[in-house]
Amino acid sequence: MGNKYNFENTVDFAKRQDSQDELKEFRNRFHHPIDDKGHQHIYLCGNSLGLQPKSTESKIQQELLDWKKYGVEGHFNAKNPWMPYHEFLTEAMAEVVGAKKDEVVVMNTLTVNLHLMLVSFYKPTKTRYKILIESDAFPSDKYAVQSQIKWHGYDEKDALIELKPREGEVCLRHEDIVEYVLEHGDEIAMIMLGNTNYYTGQFFDMKSITEVGHQKGCVVGFDCAHGAGNVELNLHDCGADFAVWCSYKYLNSGPGSLGGCFVHERHIKDRNIPKLAGWWGHNKDTRFGMRDGFDPIPTVESWQLSNPPILSMAAVWASLEIFQEAGMSNLRKKAKRMTSYLEFLVNDLGNESICIITPDNENERGSQLSIQVKNADRKLYDKITADGVIADWREPDVIRIAPTALYNNYEDCWRFVECLRKGLDG
Ligand SMILES: *Cc1c(COP(=O)(O)O)cnc(C)c1O
């Protein structure tokens, strides 16, 4: 990899980048975990659980206060009335994932939303019943897809295609996905990929995969758990039929917080799509009539089932306000450069047992590098942790490092690589 940014491996250089960073103020909008002695950890785990915005507490407090003050009347009288509460989040969430307002809703959790989407879009027939996923898909996605295949009475061994990278490679090549779909697409009912792979950090070309999938008559959906708030998804333009994601990783909305769901506008008014229904998907004007037959809202909101947990919604809202202020394209620009700096530093260690398995093309990855350390074991990771780094270890030998654009900086990257160097030296 050429050093196109003219990076330097010194802490002064890293600090200089931080002082010139237009987004630097956002770091102070978050609570950074501290150790027993009051030192800030180097937090590089935003791909697993994002840090807490300082504004989250007051946002939740407001709802607790209004519940205290109004009881059930808070549905209408609260400062932010609970009846339409999810609507306050829609525009900002749509911006984050690059979709139209009518195509996006915050609801449920990721795996639940994936099941709802499979109910609507997985319609197997005798000749076209297979689902294509990645061989190292996130376990929950695989279980969801497997169980739906069985639910429809098909054999998962036959109906689930797990696309593997080439022999000796870790990432799937784009051209191999395309070739597979062109060759076998007639049997594939649905293509369901993690748009940014949780393990390798690889960011797929969603638009081109969607195009080739549609060309062969397949439904195309994406799990954007590691994409939302991390990369520019352009969900509407890429043309995917549906997408789901969670909000507790790059979207900083708190452990187990609500998920998001996207359905392309060409489907949202189609009343023939099978759908599991609940009262929150019903026409808002007559919802409390309680007697009418199901009259779906003419947006993706018709997939909603229950009235949502307002306290979690408040946390999602607090986070989305920050994203609106910072802007996804600004965040992405910083993320590309900062991740490339981390890559430069790791490569500059010149350690032969290290291999970055994430693609080296910055357009094919988000804010994550997966660093394989051959022959290492967890002890290396434990050493780094003892030095104050919070990251993520995947057996047998991979450290996942996610410098997020909102609250990490170049100095974090530099300090982490120093810790890694010391750990490797023994
Ligand atoms: C984090 C993650 C999940 C988690 O699913 P939940 O339903 O939120 O527990 C699922 N799939 C992928 C790809 C993930 O990265």
The ligand as a Tripos MOL2 file, in Angstrom:
@<TRIPOS>MOLECULE
LIG
   15    15     1     0     0
SMALL
NO_CHARGES

@<TRIPOS>ATOM
      1 C1        -24.5820   -7.2700   16.0430 C.3       1 LIG1
      2 C2        -25.1970   -8.0990   14.9820 C.ar      1 LIG1
      3 C3        -26.4030   -8.7890   15.1950 C.ar      1 LIG1
      4 C4        -27.0860   -8.7470   16.5340 C.3       1 LIG1
      5 O1        -28.4560   -8.9760   16.4350 O.3       1 LIG1
      6 P1        -29.4590   -8.4830   17.5910 P.3       1 LIG1
      7 O2        -30.7530   -9.0000   17.1240 O.co2     1 LIG1
      8 O3        -29.3560   -7.0040   17.6970 O.co2     1 LIG1
      9 O4        -29.0180   -9.1320   18.8790 O.co2     1 LIG1
     10 C5        -26.9450   -9.5080   14.1320 C.ar      1 LIG1
     11 N1        -26.3220   -9.5570   12.9260 N.ar      1 LIG1
     12 C6        -25.1550   -8.9060   12.6950 C.ar      1 LIG1
     13 C7        -24.5080   -8.9660   11.3470 C.3       1 LIG1
     14 C8        -24.5520   -8.1850   13.7210 C.ar      1 LIG1
     15 O5        -23.3860   -7.5610   13.4990 O.3       1 LIG1
@<TRIPOS>BOND
     1     1     2 1
     2     2     3 ar
     3     2    14 ar
     4     3     4 1
     5     3    10 ar
     6     4     5 1
     7     5     6 1
     8     6     7 2
     9     6     8 1
    10     6     9 1
    11    10    11 ar
    12    11    12 ar
    13    12    13 1
    14    12    14 ar
    15    14    15 1
@<TRIPOS>SUBSTRUCTURE
     1 LIG1         1 GROUP 0 **** ****
